[in-house]
């Protein structure tokens, strides 16, 4: 990727950012704040500030976008009155967004470290986020909570107000659809 990528290359990270934002918002906050709204603000700010981006790789661009997203999530939470101006909370939210990104990459499992393999892993993370975003809502929630946030089956079942067996079915169908969609992209 060349420095200062165009609009199209930033837009391809939209689903990835939406997935990360969704992972950071508690169910109580999600009822008041849509992750898509925070991502929209993030994308707008990124488009406006693209001339300030100094990186040259997709990984650097993803990191830059994650920083903008973390700041916007912290501001949205603060504006909702849930958190007073607390720099520690903002930093912990930034760390949580980074940790979610790491879990997403770990979900794709790779010990590879060369630049080309790292670029491939970043591309796969974006494709995974797009595939997760295309799942039906219940399947998407089950997959995100269990596999990307590390919730137990019982916790997911309680949160979704379903039986553990129903959640297992959602996970099974969701993962099957993800595999099918991701295989079709390779």
C-alpha positions, -999 to +999 in steps of 0.1 A: +000+000+000+013+035-008+012+062+018-020+082+022-044+056+008-075+067-009-111+066+003-117+031-010-089+015+010-101+031+042-137+020+036-128-016+034-120-015+071-156-005+080-169-040+090-136-046+109-141-015+129-178-022+135-169-056+148-143-041+172-167-014+184-194-040+190-170-060+211-163-030+233-198-019+241-216-036+269-252-048+262-265-019+283-245+006+262-254-011+229-291-004+236-282+034+236-253+035+213-250+017+179-215+006+170-222+017+134-227+053+146-193+053+162-177+037+132-194+063+109-178+091+129-145+073+129-146+069+091-155+105+086-126+116+108-102+092+090-113+106+056-107+142+069-073+134+084-060+110+058-032+135+049-019+130+085-015+093+081+022+085+079+021+048+075+025+027+044+010-007+052-024-021+059-013-030+094-004+006+101-036+019+086-056-006+107-037+006+138-044+042+130-081+035+125-082+016+158-068+046+176-094+069+161-121+043+170-109+040+206-110+078+210-145+080+195-158+051+217-143+068+248-159+101+238-193+085+231-193+067+265-183+100+282-210+119+264-236+095+275-227+104+311-215+068+318-180+080+325-166+114+336-135+127+320-112+099+331-080+095+311-075+061+326-108+048+312-099+062+278-066+044+278-082+012+291-107+014+263-079+019+238-062-011+252-095-031+250-099-022+213-063-034+207-070-066+227-101-073+207-081-068+175-055-093+189-083-118+197-096-114+162-062-120+147-057-150+171-090-164+158-073-165+125-044-183+142-010-176+128+025-177+142+039-161+110+057-129+113+071-120+079+057-087+064+039-105+036+023-130+060+014-102+084-003-084+055-022-116+046-033-120+082-046-084+082-065-090+050-080-122+065-091-102+096-109-077+074-126-105+054-135-123+087-151-090+100-171-087+067-182-123+070-192-119+106-212-087+098-232-107+072-244-133+096-279-132+110-280-111+142-284-140+167-256-160+151-234-129+149-239-121+186-233-158+196-201-160+176-188-126+187-195-132+224-182-168+225-153-168+201-142-131+201-149-120+236-143-154+253-177-157+270-187-191+282-216-209+266-237-203+298-229-166+297-239-163+261-271-183+267-280-160+296-272-128+277-292-139+246-320-153+267-317-187+251-308-222+262-272-234+260-284-260+234-299-232+213-267-212+216-247-242+205-269-244+174-264-207+167-226-212+170-226-243+148-246-226+120-227-193+124-193-210+121-205-231+092-216-200+073-184-182+082-163-211+068-184-212+036-181-174+031-144-173+038-136-203+016-155-186-012-132-156-009-099-175-011 
